[in-house]
Amino acid sequence: MLLSLLYHRVGNGKYANPLSFFKEHFSWIQESYNTLHPGDPLGKEDVLCLTFDDATFDFYHYIFPLLKTFELKAVLSVPTAYIPDQTTLSTEMRLEKIETLQSDHPPLPSPAYCTWSELEEMHNSGLVHIASHSVNHVPLTDERVDPEHELCSSKTLLEKMLNTQITTFVYPYGKFNTAVHFLAKKHYSYIMRIGNAINFNWQNRNQLIYRINADAAAHPKAPFHPSKRIKYLLRYLFNTLRKK
């Protein structure tokens, strides 16, 4: 069985967990699971895919060092329009900017996000699998959005800047429909949404990898409680029937 967990930031609030949480959480995961990247071979044992959305600077500053300490793998999904070439701001100022982030449309590169050189360093470590999270981090079902542009331009830029093949796409806000998913499958081998369900492989029956929301978790082992596994299985069956 494959479990994939979804996180956003380090801190407080409904889209975050404190740094102390991640230290204990990752320590327990190291003792209990193998962590994999999309496409890694699956054995008979339960495995885990850790995913972080948005590529804010706190991932590089806090999470990446923890991945190295505990020898864990993770996926980082990147909305390319927000990524700066470089920044002269201090670490403290960059972290402060994350706390005051607002959705900018059109989006602008911001030092609150990882720089291209930071993304390259993490990719080259072998621990961080870079995924596309679109160009502008907008719902691809919005009639004002060009899904082909969001899917393809982000992939092209990431591949150019990181000199690697980008095989994974993470739906912004988890939003998609049949037409959008058809396009995504043309360009990516692995496609992720939320779903709060287990997975049996990297494709399932509808080429979607379901992720379990681990933001604002009650405690470091909360996503793994035995009672939740039944819910994850039922949710998988429900999602599969709906083809979502």
C-alpha positions as CSV (number, residue, x, y, z in Angstrom):
1,M,0.0,0.0,0.0
2,L,1.2,3.5,-0.9
3,L,0.4,6.4,1.3
4,S,1.1,9.9,0.1
5,L,1.0,12.8,2.6
6,L,0.4,16.5,1.7
7,Y,2.1,19.4,3.5
8,H,2.5,23.1,2.8
9,R,4.5,25.1,5.3
10,V,6.4,25.2,8.5
11,G,4.7,27.3,11.1
12,N,1.3,27.8,12.5
13,G,-2.2,27.8,10.9
14,K,-4.3,25.4,8.9
15,Y,-1.8,25.0,6.1
16,A,1.3,24.4,8.3
17,N,2.9,22.4,11.1
18,P,5.5,23.6,13.6
19,L,9.1,22.7,13.1
20,S,9.0,20.6,16.3
21,F,6.2,18.5,14.7
22,F,8.3,17.8,11.6
23,K,11.3,16.7,13.6
24,E,9.3,14.1,15.6
25,H,7.2,13.2,12.5
26,F,10.2,12.5,10.3
27,S,12.0,10.6,13.1
28,W,9.1,8.3,13.4
29,I,8.7,7.9,9.6
30,Q,12.4,7.0,9.3
31,E,11.9,4.1,11.7
32,S,8.6,3.0,10.2
33,Y,8.6,3.5,6.4
34,N,10.6,3.7,3.2
35,T,10.0,7.0,1.4
36,L,9.8,6.9,-2.4
37,H,9.6,9.3,-5.3
38,P,6.9,8.8,-8.0
39,G,7.9,5.8,-10.2
40,D,10.2,4.2,-7.7
41,P,9.6,0.4,-7.6
42,L,6.9,-0.7,-5.0
43,G,7.4,-3.8,-2.9
44,K,5.0,-5.7,-0.7
45,E,5.6,-3.5,2.3
46,D,3.7,-0.2,3.0
47,V,5.6,2.8,1.6
48,L,5.3,6.5,1.9
49,C,5.5,9.5,-0.5
50,L,5.9,12.8,1.2
51,T,4.7,15.8,-0.9
52,F,5.1,19.6,-0.2
53,D,3.2,22.1,-2.3
54,D,4.2,25.6,-3.4
55,A,8.0,25.7,-2.9
56,T,8.1,28.5,-0.3
57,F,11.5,29.2,1.1
58,D,10.8,27.5,4.4
59,F,11.0,24.2,2.6
60,Y,14.6,24.8,1.7
61,H,15.5,26.4,5.0
62,Y,13.8,23.9,7.4
63,I,12.6,20.8,5.5
64,F,15.5,20.1,3.2
65,P,18.0,19.8,6.1
66,L,15.6,17.5,7.9
67,L,15.3,15.3,4.8
68,K,19.1,15.0,4.8
69,T,19.3,14.3,8.5
70,F,16.7,11.5,8.4
71,E,17.5,10.3,4.9
72,L,14.0,10.8,3.6
73,K,12.7,11.5,0.1
74,A,10.0,14.1,-0.8
75,V,8.2,15.7,-3.7
76,L,8.2,19.5,-4.0
77,S,5.6,21.0,-6.4
78,V,6.6,24.3,-8.0
79,P,4.4,27.1,-9.4
80,T,7.0,28.5,-11.8
81,A,5.8,32.1,-12.0
82,Y,6.7,32.7,-8.3
83,I,10.3,31.5,-8.5
84,P,12.9,34.2,-8.4
85,D,16.2,34.0,-10.2
86,Q,18.0,35.1,-7.0
87,T,17.6,37.3,-3.9
88,T,19.8,39.5,-1.7
89,L,17.3,39.3,1.3
90,S,18.4,37.7,4.5
91,T,17.0,34.4,5.7
92,E,15.0,36.2,8.4
93,M,13.4,38.6,5.9
94,R,12.5,35.8,3.5
95,L,10.8,33.8,6.2
96,E,8.9,36.9,7.3
97,K,7.7,37.4,3.7
98,I,6.1,33.9,3.8
99,E,4.0,35.0,6.7
100,T,2.5,37.9,4.8
101,L,2.0,36.1,1.4
102,Q,-1.1,36.9,-0.6
103,S,-2.2,35.6,-3.9
104,D,-0.8,37.9,-6.6
105,H,-2.5,37.8,-10.0
106,P,-0.6,38.1,-12.2
107,P,1.9,36.4,-9.9
108,L,5.3,37.8,-9.4
109,P,8.6,36.1,-8.5
110,S,9.1,36.6,-4.7
111,P,12.0,35.9,-2.3
112,A,9.3,34.1,-0.2
113,Y,9.8,31.2,-2.6
114,C,12.8,29.0,-3.3
115,T,15.2,30.4,-5.9
116,W,16.2,28.5,-9.0
117,S,19.6,27.7,-7.6
118,E,18.0,26.3,-4.4
119,L,15.7,24.2,-6.5
120,E,18.6,22.9,-8.5
121,E,20.6,22.1,-5.3
122,M,17.7,20.1,-3.9
123,H,17.1,18.3,-7.1
124,N,20.7,17.3,-7.4
125,S,20.7,15.9,-3.9
126,G,18.5,13.0,-5.1
127,L,16.2,13.5,-2.1
128,V,13.8,16.0,-3.7
129,H,11.7,15.2,-6.7
130,I,10.6,18.4,-8.4
131,A,7.1,18.4,-9.8
132,S,5.1,21.0,-11.7
133,H,2.4,22.9,-9.8
134,S,1.4,24.9,-12.9
135,V,2.7,28.3,-13.9
136,N,0.4,30.6,-12.0
137,H,-1.1,28.4,-9.3
138,V,-4.6,28.8,-10.6
139,P,-7.5,26.2,-10.8
140,L,-7.2,24.6,-14.2
141,T,-11.0,24.3,-14.4
142,D,-11.4,28.1,-14.4
143,E,-12.7,29.1,-17.9
144,R,-10.3,32.1,-17.9
145,V,-7.3,29.8,-17.5
146,D,-5.5,28.1,-20.4
147,P,-4.8,24.6,-19.0
148,E,-2.4,23.7,-21.9
149,H,-0.2,26.7,-21.0
150,E,-0.3,25.9,-17.3
151,L,0.6,22.3,-17.9
152,C,3.2,22.7,-20.6
153,S,5.0,26.0,-19.9
154,S,5.7,25.1,-16.3
155,K,7.1,21.7,-17.4
156,T,9.3,23.3,-20.1
157,L,10.7,25.9,-17.8
158,L,11.5,23.4,-15.0
159,E,13.2,21.1,-17.4
160,K,15.3,23.9,-18.9
161,M,16.3,25.4,-15.5
162,L,17.0,22.0,-13.8
163,N,18.2,20.0,-16.7
164,T,16.0,17.1,-15.9
165,Q,12.7,15.5,-17.1
166,I,9.7,16.6,-15.2
167,T,7.3,13.6,-14.9
168,T,4.9,14.7,-12.1
169,F,2.1,17.3,-12.0
170,V,0.2,18.4,-8.9
171,Y,-3.2,20.0,-9.5
172,P,-3.4,23.4,-7.9
173,Y,-6.2,23.3,-5.3
174,G,-6.9,19.8,-6.4
175,K,-9.1,21.1,-9.2
176,F,-9.5,19.3,-12.5
177,N,-12.1,17.9,-14.9
178,T,-12.2,15.3,-17.6
179,A,-10.8,17.6,-20.3
180,V,-8.0,18.9,-18.0
181,H,-7.0,15.4,-16.9
182,F,-6.9,14.2,-20.5
183,L,-4.4,17.0,-21.2
184,A,-2.4,16.3,-18.1
185,K,-2.0,12.6,-19.0
186,K,-0.5,13.6,-22.3
187,H,2.3,15.4,-20.7
188,Y,3.0,13.7,-17.3
189,S,3.5,10.2,-16.1
190,Y,2.3,10.9,-12.5
191,I,-0.5,13.2,-11.5
192,M,-1.4,14.1,-7.9
193,R,-4.4,15.6,-6.2
194,I,-5.7,15.6,-2.6
195,G,-8.3,12.8,-2.3
196,N,-7.5,11.7,1.3
197,A,-7.2,8.1,0.1
198,I,-4.7,5.2,-0.1
199,N,-3.0,4.2,-3.3
200,F,-2.3,0.7,-4.6
201,N,0.3,1.9,-7.2
202,W,1.6,5.0,-8.9
203,Q,-1.3,5.0,-11.4
204,N,-4.4,3.6,-9.7
205,R,-7.3,3.0,-12.1
206,N,-7.5,6.6,-13.2
207,Q,-3.9,7.8,-13.3
208,L,-4.2,9.8,-10.1
209,I,-2.2,9.6,-7.0
210,Y,-4.2,10.5,-3.9
211,R,-2.7,12.5,-1.1
212,I,-3.7,12.7,2.5
213,N,-3.8,16.2,4.1
214,A,-1.2,16.3,6.8
215,D,-1.4,20.0,7.5
216,A,-2.3,21.1,11.0
217,A,-2.0,17.5,12.2
218,A,-3.1,16.8,15.8
219,H,0.2,15.0,16.5
220,P,3.1,13.5,14.6
221,K,1.5,10.1,14.2
222,A,-2.0,11.3,13.5
223,P,-2.1,10.5,9.7
224,F,-1.2,6.9,10.4
225,H,-3.8,6.0,13.1
226,P,-5.3,2.6,12.3
227,S,-8.9,3.9,12.3
228,K,-8.0,6.4,9.5
229,R,-6.7,3.6,7.2
230,I,-10.3,2.3,6.9
231,K,-11.4,5.8,5.9
232,Y,-8.6,6.1,3.4
233,L,-9.6,2.8,1.8
234,L,-13.3,3.8,1.6
235,R,-12.3,7.1,0.1
236,Y,-10.2,5.3,-2.5
237,L,-13.2,3.2,-3.6
238,F,-15.4,6.3,-3.7
239,N,-12.8,8.3,-5.7
240,T,-12.3,5.5,-8.1
241,L,-16.0,5.1,-8.8
242,R,-16.3,8.8,-9.5
243,K,-13.1,8.7,-11.6
244,K,-11.8,11.6,-9.5
